[in-house]
Amino acid sequence: MKNPLVSITYFYFTTFYAFPSLKDPQGKITAKGLLKLIGTILLMVWVVGVFGSMAWQIYSSIYQVLAPQGLGRLLLVYALLYGGLYIAFISFISSFSTVYTNQMETYLATLPVRPLYLLVGKAASLAIPNFSFALLTMGVGFVKYGITEKMPWLFFVNALLTVLIGTIFVSILSYCISIPLLLISKFFRNRDRLLVFVGIAMMGMIFFFNFFINRFLYSSTTPEELMVMLQGSNETFLRLLDALPPLHFILQALLKAARPLYTALLLGVVGGLFLMAYGVFFILAPFHTRLIRMFSEQHIKRLNQTQTVAFLKTNSGPQVRLVALLLRELRSMNREPVYFLNGPFIIILIPLLIAISLLVSLGNQRSLEDLRNVMRTSLTPFYQVLASSLIGAFLGSATSITCTSLSRDAKHISYIKTLPVSPLLYLMAKLLHGLLFGLLGSLMAVFLSIFLFKLELPLGGLVLASSLVISALFNMIGLYIDTLAPRLNWENPVAAMKQNLNAVVMILLELLVLIIIAMVAILWARTWLFLGVALVILPLFLLGVILALYIPLGKRKLKNLEV
Amino acid sequence: MITLQDVSKTYSKNKTKALDSIDLTIPDGCIFGFLGPNGAGKTTTIKLITGALEADGGLISVDGLELPSRALEAKARIGYVPDNPELFSRLKGIEFLNFIADLYKIDRETRRERIEVYTRRFEIADVLSGQIGSYSRGMKQKLMVCGSLLSDPHNWILDEPLVSLDPQSAFNLKEIMREWARAGKCVFFSTHVMEVAERLCDRLAIINKGTIVFTGTLDELKELRGKDGSLESLFLELVESGKESGGSGA
């Protein structure tokens, strides 16, 4: 018999992360399950590798500037404070947004389970990725310092303990803030509103992160600039160090790591923090359970008699079937914050990130006009069109609309199959949904190209056509993949979108194909005609071929789908 | 009228044989109850008739229209209430009804009139501007019933329709079922509530382990068993004998 706390933690862990299972429903290990698991592990390794190398580069840049001034040790303070800030943010956002997860949790709260187990199980499930994130943001800095300064092995043990201390501490702190905040604030006790808030906060963090990284990467070539940039923070950090004795202690424990006493002391701190966590969670647990019940309350919007009469008279416009299906697609996706923020919102997010990168990299230009001039002169019109088209294609297809479309419908599919609508029309509405956002992404690319490069209208037309065709091709492939292997069994919408391997596969595929197109165009395309063929005619031909292959497959798969 | 001849179904995922050569005729002008224990094959049968699933073999026809060759025409003659009303949570009630009306090609005036009549009858007209996700389970069930009636279907198929309904709504639903049958239309519903079947059905079929163990009227059932017991005891007796003998056709 499993301990209830272990079962609860397992429940939350599977709810939050949904790792692909090795075994099929009959309990047998399948090749498909194995492939999925290997793919997921490889993806995780890749993500960790990318973030890790980015963090390594940043800490190396800082160290190169600080070391000649005899301030190399400040790197540890940077890692402690910047890393700590990031972990605190991520920890708060994750705890705040998951105080209530789904209806299954409401059911759990009715079972004879100690409220403490619910909170601890949830916090433990979130602490695992938070710890990994802390290793990247804080640990990499420590490791950089440790290797460069040839620190004793106990330094690395102490560094690991420090990362653990940081993770536990911010987890406790996050719940100390988020639970009382949600108890007193009616505004946030709405799951949709909460998710939108979290989405915006995350976007803010991405912008800040992007801005911060760009500043470092672009300044790393001139140490003087980097020194000027770090000067302010150095002084702030030294003041913080004086004002916060625990920071001072951790720094001592790292610098004097050769003495085992510090390792013992850090272990004592870890133990103390676990005790503290128990105490805090013990106090907060009943409030957490109360919040779960509060979130479960249903608020039904009722009209009065007059409003009802007026409403029924105004809301009965007929649509043709394809439009009706398309409207359902649009409403079902864009009213679900999880879907919208991780899907169509990318059309807004990516151009903003590009703008930040440009502003930082060309920050020494005097005006916007100068910036545009630099952009125009640094790329020939040929490459301006190529870059804009590829950006447009990515924007129009990275929305994950088609590659999750059947997965998102899941249990609805069985009902829709009973309605008098042909499978082809149903599937084409899904493709049309993707194409509609493909058009939006393409228009955004045209706008960017005209704004940045002052492209002439015919070239803008080429950007529009190529973005539209390539994004349509990707959307078609996405629909193909999701029809072949839809993810249909889920309780939480997150599973259909963020935890859907089809979305991951498509993003990687899109990046790969776009890189190949760019390489081919750069290496071989010499004329506008060649570029037109590479960016419009060839993808259009492929789109036609895949569509022709898809139609019979889609109809057959839908007919045989047993949901 | 709905007919099933020698229909079988095995689920491809777990290779479970859900239906084994069943024959069933659901005539017009009556309320036909479909009874059976959990996992007997009731929902599978309904899903095959409505086109949600495809049979491995046999013949299914709705008003003479064979499935799957004339599936779209057949579906246009069916109104279906699924067993799980947890659907389209992000659509507003009115949007769901309009969506259904659009797919059944119902004109503006007719849909307006029917939406008003049925949603008022089931007392959900005042919540139609809200998202379905905010409704209680009973309200969702009522919305599904309203949606199934919008096309004025000749064949009305309901899978466990009375679950989650309050007494007043259950009464309204049963009244409409009777009206439908009186109008010469076909009403086919599955239920676990024996008393409901006893009071409501003109004809009934009992299914157990994917096999039809009885088809006929309540009187015929009582006659067959030679006892004057309740439907519940007769049902249990049939199911038990089906278990012992591995099921037998009526």
HADDOCK unambig.tbl for C-alpha pairs under 7 A between the chains (distance, minus, plus):
assign (segid A and resid 298 and name CA) (segid B and resid 134 and name CA) 5.87 0.50 0.50
assign (segid A and resid 299 and name CA) (segid B and resid 134 and name CA) 6.29 0.50 0.50
assign (segid A and resid 300 and name CA) (segid B and resid 130 and name CA) 6.95 0.50 0.50
assign (segid A and resid 300 and name CA) (segid B and resid 134 and name CA) 5.69 0.50 0.50
assign (segid A and resid 300 and name CA) (segid B and resid 135 and name CA) 6.30 0.50 0.50
assign (segid A and resid 301 and name CA) (segid B and resid 127 and name CA) 6.01 0.50 0.50
assign (segid A and resid 301 and name CA) (segid B and resid 130 and name CA) 5.63 0.50 0.50
assign (segid A and resid 302 and name CA) (segid B and resid 126 and name CA) 5.22 0.50 0.50
assign (segid A and resid 302 and name CA) (segid B and resid 127 and name CA) 4.85 0.50 0.50
assign (segid A and resid 303 and name CA) (segid B and resid 126 and name CA) 4.82 0.50 0.50
assign (segid A and resid 303 and name CA) (segid B and resid 127 and name CA) 6.45 0.50 0.50
assign (segid A and resid 304 and name CA) (segid B and resid 126 and name CA) 6.68 0.50 0.50
assign (segid A and resid 308 and name CA) (segid B and resid 125 and name CA) 6.60 0.50 0.50
assign (segid A and resid 308 and name CA) (segid B and resid 126 and name CA) 5.41 0.50 0.50
assign (segid A and resid 312 and name CA) (segid B and resid 116 and name CA) 6.73 0.50 0.50
assign (segid A and resid 316 and name CA) (segid B and resid 98 and name CA) 6.40 0.50 0.50
assign (segid A and resid 316 and name CA) (segid B and resid 108 and name CA) 6.03 0.50 0.50
assign (segid A and resid 316 and name CA) (segid B and resid 111 and name CA) 6.92 0.50 0.50
assign (segid A and resid 316 and name CA) (segid B and resid 112 and name CA) 5.81 0.50 0.50
assign (segid A and resid 317 and name CA) (segid B and resid 108 and name CA) 6.00 0.50 0.50
assign (segid A and resid 318 and name CA) (segid B and resid 102 and name CA) 5.83 0.50 0.50
assign (segid A and resid 318 and name CA) (segid B and resid 107 and name CA) 6.51 0.50 0.50
assign (segid A and resid 318 and name CA) (segid B and resid 108 and name CA) 5.87 0.50 0.50
assign (segid A and resid 319 and name CA) (segid B and resid 102 and name CA) 5.72 0.50 0.50
assign (segid A and resid 320 and name CA) (segid B and resid 102 and name CA) 6.45 0.50 0.50
assign (segid A and resid 321 and name CA) (segid B and resid 102 and name CA) 5.93 0.50 0.50
assign (segid A and resid 321 and name CA) (segid B and resid 103 and name CA) 5.38 0.50 0.50
assign (segid A and resid 324 and name CA) (segid B and resid 99 and name CA) 5.82 0.50 0.50
assign (segid A and resid 324 and name CA) (segid B and resid 102 and name CA) 6.37 0.50 0.50
assign (segid A and resid 331 and name CA) (segid B and resid 90 and name CA) 6.87 0.50 0.50
assign (segid A and resid 331 and name CA) (segid B and resid 91 and name CA) 6.56 0.50 0.50
assign (segid A and resid 332 and name CA) (segid B and resid 90 and name CA) 5.32 0.50 0.50
assign (segid A and resid 332 and name CA) (segid B and resid 91 and name CA) 6.44 0.50 0.50
assign (segid A and resid 335 and name CA) (segid B and resid 90 and name CA) 6.29 0.50 0.50
assign (segid A and resid 336 and name CA) (segid B and resid 90 and name CA) 6.96 0.50 0.50
assign (segid A and resid 412 and name CA) (segid B and resid 87 and name CA) 6.20 0.50 0.50
assign (segid A and resid 414 and name CA) (segid B and resid 52 and name CA) 5.23 0.50 0.50
assign (segid A and resid 415 and name CA) (segid B and resid 52 and name CA) 6.72 0.50 0.50
assign (segid A and resid 417 and name CA) (segid B and resid 51 and name CA) 6.20 0.50 0.50
assign (segid A and resid 417 and name CA) (segid B and resid 52 and name CA) 4.99 0.50 0.50
assign (segid A and resid 418 and name CA) (segid B and resid 50 and name CA) 5.11 0.50 0.50
assign (segid A and resid 418 and name CA) (segid B and resid 51 and name CA) 5.18 0.50 0.50
assign (segid A and resid 418 and name CA) (segid B and resid 52 and name CA) 5.27 0.50 0.50
assign (segid A and resid 418 and name CA) (segid B and resid 75 and name CA) 6.44 0.50 0.50
assign (segid A and resid 419 and name CA) (segid B and resid 75 and name CA) 6.03 0.50 0.50
assign (segid A and resid 420 and name CA) (segid B and resid 72 and name CA) 5.01 0.50 0.50
assign (segid A and resid 420 and name CA) (segid B and resid 75 and name CA) 5.08 0.50 0.50
assign (segid A and resid 420 and name CA) (segid B and resid 76 and name CA) 5.27 0.50 0.50
assign (segid A and resid 420 and name CA) (segid B and resid 103 and name CA) 6.35 0.50 0.50
assign (segid A and resid 420 and name CA) (segid B and resid 104 and name CA) 6.54 0.50 0.50
assign (segid A and resid 421 and name CA) (segid B and resid 72 and name CA) 6.62 0.50 0.50
assign (segid A and resid 421 and name CA) (segid B and resid 103 and name CA) 6.52 0.50 0.50
assign (segid A and resid 560 and name CA) (segid B and resid 54 and name CA) 6.94 0.50 0.50
assign (segid A and resid 562 and name CA) (segid B and resid 53 and name CA) 6.48 0.50 0.50
